[in-house]
């Protein structure tokens, strides 16, 4: 058994999230861009692109896509999906806090809690600095993060799910602890792959995430040279943030020079 974020987990990632509505999420992202972008966007950078779930629908809508992820295993899955769908997109394996693409983008996305994995201040600040270097004066940075009010009130200490594919069954159990003083959430996954009631494989993944208050996120963004245009609930462009809003979407731009 090994503990490593998105290592063996990458092999089953799309199975775990096969019901995730990527097309609907991309429609939501487009509505945000149409509302806040001063110019129609053409180029999009997806940070923490994973297996390309958001990149494919966006590329099919006519945007020029690039993706960055630190997991080679996840990018390999994305490459396979791009070949099957005929999508052309640029992929780069790199740390989000230290990537160099020699290009600026109209929109930079970082969705599905990617920012929450930047637990250390130095990694978050490094990532925001990299984002800023790849933005034009008219660019938008759109990302989501976990809301502290909701996490500390609503988190589940233990969850279990069953996934079936062919003759195999994958059971995924998660045990979650939170550390409010540091605003850290630690999720330990244990996965058992069974075939005909016999365990074929067991692996573990430890995911450590950070969550934020709106005030803290605003302060961090301002310190990195960004201005918040909007915070909204995920999938609700016009919605209001409430105490039970777990996933907050942020829309920001660089301060005008």
C-alpha positions in Angstrom: 0.0 0.0 0.0 1.2 3.5 -0.8 0.1 7.0 0.2 0.5 9.5 -2.5 -1.9 12.1 -3.9 -3.4 11.1 -7.3 -1.0 8.2 -7.9 -3.0 5.0 -8.1 -6.0 7.1 -7.5 -5.6 8.6 -11.0 -6.4 5.2 -12.5 -9.9 5.3 -11.0 -10.5 9.1 -10.9 -12.9 9.2 -13.8 -14.8 6.3 -12.3 -15.2 8.1 -9.0 -16.5 11.2 -10.7 -18.3 9.7 -13.7 -21.5 11.5 -12.6 -19.8 14.9 -12.4 -21.6 17.2 -14.8 -18.6 18.8 -16.6 -20.6 20.3 -19.4 -22.9 22.0 -17.0 -19.9 23.3 -15.1 -18.4 24.7 -18.3 -21.7 26.4 -19.1 -21.5 28.0 -15.6 -17.9 29.1 -16.3 -18.9 30.6 -19.6 -21.6 32.6 -18.0 -19.1 34.0 -15.5 -16.7 34.9 -18.3 -19.4 36.6 -20.4 -20.4 38.6 -17.4 -17.0 39.8 -16.2 -14.6 39.6 -19.1 -14.1 42.9 -21.0 -13.3 41.1 -24.2 -14.4 37.7 -25.7 -11.9 35.1 -24.6 -10.0 32.8 -26.9 -7.3 31.2 -24.8 -7.9 29.3 -21.6 -5.4 27.8 -19.2 -6.6 25.1 -16.8 -4.5 24.8 -13.7 -4.7 21.4 -12.0 -6.4 20.1 -15.1 -6.3 16.5 -14.0 -7.8 14.1 -16.5 -9.1 16.9 -18.7 -12.7 16.9 -17.6 -13.3 20.6 -18.1 -10.9 20.9 -21.0 -12.8 18.7 -23.4 -16.2 20.6 -23.2 -14.4 23.9 -23.4 -12.3 22.9 -26.4 -15.5 21.6 -28.1 -16.9 25.1 -27.6 -14.0 26.6 -29.7 -11.5 27.7 -27.1 -7.8 27.1 -27.3 -6.9 25.0 -24.2 -3.7 24.5 -22.3 -3.5 22.5 -19.1 -1.0 22.2 -16.2 -1.0 19.4 -13.5 1.6 18.0 -11.2 0.4 14.4 -11.7 1.9 12.6 -14.7 -0.6 9.8 -14.1 -3.5 12.2 -14.4 -2.1 13.8 -17.5 -1.6 10.4 -19.2 -5.3 9.7 -18.7 -6.1 13.1 -20.2 -3.9 12.5 -23.2 -5.8 9.3 -23.9 -9.2 11.0 -23.7 -8.0 13.8 -26.0 -7.0 11.2 -28.6 -10.4 9.5 -28.4 -12.3 12.7 -28.8 -10.0 14.4 -31.3 -9.3 17.3 -29.0 -6.1 19.3 -29.5 -4.7 20.8 -26.3 -1.3 21.5 -24.7 -0.5 19.7 -21.5 2.4 20.4 -19.2 3.5 18.5 -16.1 4.6 21.1 -13.5 4.0 22.4 -10.0 1.3 25.0 -9.9 3.6 27.2 -7.9 6.4 27.1 -10.5 5.3 26.8 -14.1 6.5 28.8 -17.1 4.5 28.6 -20.4 5.8 31.8 -22.1 2.3 32.7 -23.0 -0.5 34.8 -21.5 -4.1 33.7 -21.5 -7.5 35.4 -21.6 -8.9 33.1 -18.8 -7.1 31.0 -16.2 -9.2 28.4 -14.5 -8.5 26.3 -11.4 -11.5 24.2 -10.5 -12.6 21.3 -8.3 -10.8 22.4 -5.1 -7.4 22.6 -6.7 -6.5 25.7 -4.8 -7.3 23.9 -1.5 -4.4 21.6 -2.1 -2.0 24.6 -1.8 -1.8 24.1 1.9 1.4 26.1 2.6 1.3 29.9 2.2 4.5 29.7 0.1 2.8 27.4 -2.4 -0.4 29.5 -2.6 1.6 32.7 -3.0 3.9 31.1 -5.6 0.9 29.9 -7.6 -0.8 33.3 -7.5 2.4 34.8 -8.7 2.6 32.4 -11.6 -1.0 33.0 -12.4 -0.4 36.8 -12.5 2.6 36.4 -14.9 0.4 34.5 -17.3 -2.5 37.0 -17.3 -3.1 40.0 -19.5 -4.6 43.2 -18.1 -8.0 42.1 -19.4 -7.7 38.5 -18.2 -9.8 36.7 -15.5 -8.7 34.1 -13.0 -11.6 31.9 -11.9 -11.2 29.3 -9.2 -13.1 27.6 -6.4 -12.3 27.0 -2.8 -13.9 25.5 0.3 -15.8 27.9 2.6 -14.7 27.7 6.3 -18.2 28.2 7.6 -19.6 25.2 5.8 -16.6 22.9 6.3 -16.4 23.2 10.0 -20.2 22.8 10.4 -21.0 20.2 7.8 -18.0 17.9 7.1 -18.6 14.1 7.4 -16.0 12.2 9.4 -16.6 9.0 7.4 -18.0 8.1 4.1 -18.2 5.0 2.0 -19.0 4.5 -1.7 -19.3 1.5 -4.0 -18.3 1.7 -7.7 -19.0 -1.2 -10.2 -17.4 -1.7 -13.5 -17.6 -5.1 -15.3 -16.9 -7.9 -12.9 -15.0 -5.7 -10.5 -16.2 -3.7 -7.6 -14.3 -0.8 -6.0 -15.1 0.3 -2.5 -13.8 3.7 -1.4 -13.9 4.7 2.2 -12.9 8.1 3.4 -12.0 9.2 6.9 -11.9 13.0 7.4 -10.4 15.1 10.2 -10.4 18.9 10.4 -8.0 21.1 12.3 -9.8 24.4 12.7 -6.9 26.3 14.2 -4.9 25.8 11.0 -8.0 25.5 8.7 -6.7 22.2 7.4 -8.8 19.2 6.3 -7.2 15.8 6.1 -8.9 13.1 4.1 -7.6 9.5 4.1 -9.0 7.3 1.4 -8.8 3.5 1.4 -9.8 1.7 -1.7 -10.4 -2.1 -2.1 -10.7 -3.5 -5.6 -12.7 -6.8 -5.5 -13.5 -9.4 -8.2 -15.9 -12.2 -7.3 -15.7 -11.2 -3.6 -11.9 -11.6 -3.6 -9.7 -8.5 -2.9 -7.4 -8.0 -5.9 -5.8 -4.8 -4.7 -5.8 -2.3 -1.8 -4.3 1.2 -2.0 -4.5 4.3 0.1 -4.3 8.1 -0.6 -3.9 10.9 1.9 -5.3 14.2 0.7 -4.6 17.3 2.8 -6.6 20.4 1.9 -6.9 23.9 3.2 -10.1 25.9 3.5 -10.7 29.6 3.8 -13.0 32.3 5.0 -14.1 34.9 2.4 -12.2 37.5 4.3 -9.0 35.5 4.4 -9.2 34.7 0.7 -9.8 38.4 -0.1 -6.7 39.3 1.9 -4.5 36.7 0.3 -5.6 37.8 -3.2 -5.1 41.5 -2.5 -1.6 40.7 -1.1 -0.8 38.9 -4.4 -2.0 41.8 -6.6 -5.5 40.7 -7.4 -8.9 42.4 -7.1 -12.0 40.3 -6.3 -14.8 40.9 -8.8 -17.2 38.4 -7.3 -17.6 35.5 -4.9 -20.6 33.2 -5.8 -21.8 29.7 -4.9 -20.6 27.1 -7.3 -22.9 26.8 -10.3 -24.9 29.9 -9.3 -23.6 33.1 -11.0 -26.1 35.3 -9.3 -26.3 33.4 -6.0 -25.3 34.7 -2.5 -22.8 33.0 -0.2 -24.4 31.5 2.8 -23.1 29.6 5.9 -23.9 26.3 4.2 -22.2 27.3 0.9 -19.4 24.7 0.8 -17.9 25.5 -2.6 -17.3 29.2 -3.4 -16.3 30.3 -6.9 -14.0 33.4 -7.1 -13.7 35.7 -10.0 -10.6 38.0 -9.9 -8.4 40.1 -12.0 -5.0 41.8 -11.6 -4.9 45.3 -10.1 -4.7 47.9 -12.8 -1.1 49.2 -13.1 
